[in-house]
């Protein structure tokens, strides 16, 4: 059954929720493209793991369109596809100032798990943030789903997934991602709590990102540096911890140029 989307407006923000009181998305009325919630800012850390600026991005779960708007504004070279299962949520795109469909942006009403299982193209970046009022749907955290995400990535691509920080459940989900991506996965807690951000890709690229983190940070656009100012240390620490775990095995694949 499709959940009813509810709007909550005050003088400063517009928020979206479903049956529960949990906020699914939040927008500043005076700056609609700003990322208000820390977990969305942390998810933009995926840009530091990519070997180059993304040309194609798939967003599973639209919500209020916060990350779609941010990338649409600050990564103009990137073609964006957002897949949202709930048409009522899509119908609120004007309220949340989501740009109209164009050559650069397509919003599709479809099941995200089915879409990524048979995608029309491959992507540099896949962002997974599909929640209901009851939490993360099983279809968006299954072993098959993560395998399909990996298959839908371009060479050097990265998947970034928002996972609820429910200790036992999040550990189980992280293990599924690790298995699907042959161990090339890290987890970064959001500053606000309640969310773990899982990032996965190719082992060689994660190792390169760990080695070149400072240089990649310096090369990052000023807007992204502002967005990631709070979470960058957590991201770098997660990369370094992952590298230390991988190094003793002697396995550090190098991706093709």
C-alpha positions, 0 to 999 in steps of 0.5 A, a space after each residue: 500500500 502506498 504511504 501518504 506523504 505529509 508536509 510540515 512547514 514553518 517559517 524556515 523549513 519545509 519537511 516531508 514525513 510518512 506515517 511515523 514522525 520521522 523526517 524523511 527530507 527537509 528543505 530550507 525555504 531561503 536556500 532550497 538547494 542546501 543540504 540541511 540534514 547531516 546524513 545527506 551531506 555525508 552521502 556527498 562524500 562519495 564524490 571524494 571516492 570517485 576518480 573524476 567528477 560524475 557524469 551519470 548519477 542514479 538516485 534511488 528514492 527521491 523524497 524532497 529531492 535534496 541530493 538531486 537538487 544539490 547535484 543538479 546545481 553543483 555538478 552541471 556536467 552530470 546527468 541525473 536519474 531519480 527513481 521514486 516508487 511513490 507518485 504522491 512524493 513525485 507530485 510534491 516536487 514543485 513544493 520542494 523546488 525540484 527542477 523539471 525533467 530535462 536532458 540533465 534530469 529524469 524523475 521516474 516513478 518505479 520500484 528502485 530494486 527492479 530498476 537497478 536490476 535492469 537499468 537503461 545505462 550504467 552510472 558513475 554514482 548510485 545514491 540509495 536513500 529509499 525509506 518508508 515510514 517503517 524504515 528501510 524496505 527489504 527490497 533495497 537492502 537485499 544481497 541481490 539488490 547490492 549485487 545489482 548496484 555493483 553491476 550497474 556501476 561504471 568502472 571506478 563507480 561508487 554506491 553510497 547507501 543510507 542505512 538506519 543505525 540499528 546496530 544488529 540490522 546495520 551490521 548485517 546490511 554492511 556485511 551484505 554490501 561487503 560481500 557484493 563488493 568483494 570487501 571494498 566497502 566502508 561505513 561512516 556514521 552521520 553526525 546526527 545519529 540514526 544513520 550509517 552511510 555505507 560506501 562501496 566500489 572497487 578496492 583499487 579505487 578505495 585504496 587510491 582515495 585513501 592515499 590521495 585523500 588530501 589531494 582530492 580534498 584540495 581539488 574539490 569544489 569550494 561548495 563541496 568542501 563546505 558541505 563535507 566540512 563536518 564529515 570529511 574527517 570521519 570519511 578519511 578515518 573510515 578509509 584509513 581503517 579499511 586500508 589497514 584491514 586490507 593491507 595485511 592480506 597483500 591484496 590491493 587491486 589497481 583499477 584500470 586507467 
